[in-house]
Amino acid sequence: YLPKGHPPAHDIEFDIDALRKQWKNRPELTEPAYGPDLQVQRKVHRH
């Protein structure tokens, strides 16, 4: 949160060349990657 009138904060900078180098030899993703298919027990608050 920034107060009204405060200039935008710059908190991240991407190194595009490093990212390209890192991903150069990885296979192309042709479909979305999802995490493990786990059934999560959700706790419901009831009175």
Secondary structure, 3 states (H helix, E strand, C coil): CCCCCCCCCCCCCCCHHHHHHHHCCCCCCCCCCCCCCCCCCCCCCCC
